[in-house]
Amino acid sequence: MNLHPKKLFPEIDNYDLLNHQVVTKKDLLNFGNLLLHEIKTASSAEQPAQWLKSSEIRKLLKISPGTLQNLRINGTLNYNRIGGTIYYKYEDLKKLMEK
């Protein structure tokens, strides 16, 4: 993340003064709030695909093909088969991870 000093310290005109100043609790609080805002906007901008393939699910969950097959067979993870490819809803994956 590339932050310009103007974002962190909008009240300062001469940024050379920052080299000789002590960081205060207020500065840390401002930085924390700015960082949280940046994280929230970045995460909301990155929407995952609505449908995921088996290989993507295995990578996300770090499981083997057999384990994924067991999740399908016992009904833990819903899926749709289109042609020879199995797709999973991202929302179903989120629900499984929240359990």
C-alpha positions in Angstrom: 0.0 0.0 0.0 1.5 3.3 -1.0 0.4 6.1 1.4 1.2 9.7 0.7 2.1 11.8 3.8 -0.7 14.2 2.9 -3.3 11.4 3.6 -1.8 10.6 7.0 -1.0 14.2 8.1 -3.3 16.6 6.3 -2.6 19.4 8.8 1.2 19.5 7.9 2.5 21.7 5.1 6.2 21.0 5.4 6.8 17.2 5.2 10.5 17.6 6.1 9.4 18.3 9.6 8.1 14.8 9.9 11.7 13.4 10.0 12.2 15.1 13.3 8.9 14.5 15.1 7.8 12.0 17.6 4.8 9.7 16.7 1.9 10.4 19.1 -1.0 8.2 20.1 -3.2 10.4 18.0 -1.0 9.8 14.9 -1.2 6.1 15.5 -5.0 6.3 15.9 -5.3 8.3 12.6 -3.1 5.7 10.9 -5.1 2.8 12.2 -8.4 4.3 11.1 -6.9 5.1 7.6 -5.6 1.5 7.4 -8.9 0.0 8.3 -10.7 2.2 5.8 -8.2 1.1 3.0 -8.7 -2.6 3.9 -12.5 -2.3 3.8 -12.5 -0.6 0.5 -10.0 -3.0 -1.0 -11.9 -6.1 0.2 -15.2 -4.8 -1.0 -13.8 -4.1 -4.4 -12.6 -7.6 -4.9 -15.7 -9.7 -5.4 -15.0 -13.4 -5.8 -16.5 -15.4 -8.6 -20.1 -16.6 -7.9 -19.3 -20.1 -9.1 -16.1 -21.9 -8.3 -14.6 -25.1 -9.9 -13.5 -28.1 -7.9 -9.8 -27.1 -8.2 -10.5 -23.7 -6.8 -12.4 -25.1 -3.9 -9.6 -27.6 -3.2 -7.0 -24.8 -3.2 -9.1 -22.6 -0.9 -9.9 -25.3 1.6 -6.6 -27.1 1.2 -8.2 -30.5 0.8 -7.7 -33.5 -1.5 -10.1 -34.5 -4.3 -11.3 -37.4 -2.2 -12.3 -35.1 0.7 -14.1 -32.8 -1.7 -16.0 -35.8 -3.1 -16.9 -36.9 0.4 -18.3 -33.3 1.0 -20.4 -33.7 -2.1 -21.6 -37.2 -1.3 -22.7 -36.5 2.3 -24.5 -33.3 1.2 -22.2 -30.9 3.2 -21.4 -28.9 0.1 -24.0 -28.4 -2.7 -22.9 -28.5 -6.3 -24.1 -28.3 -9.9 -22.7 -30.3 -12.7 -22.6 -28.7 -16.1 -21.2 -31.1 -18.7 -18.3 -32.8 -17.1 -17.4 -29.9 -14.8 -18.7 -29.5 -11.2 -19.4 -26.0 -9.9 -19.9 -24.8 -6.4 -21.6 -21.6 -5.2 -19.3 -19.2 -3.3 -22.1 -18.5 -0.8 -22.3 -22.3 0.0 -18.6 -22.3 0.6 -18.8 -19.3 2.9 -21.6 -21.1 4.9 -19.5 -24.2 5.2 -16.5 -22.3 6.5 -18.6 -20.5 9.1 -19.8 -23.8 10.6 
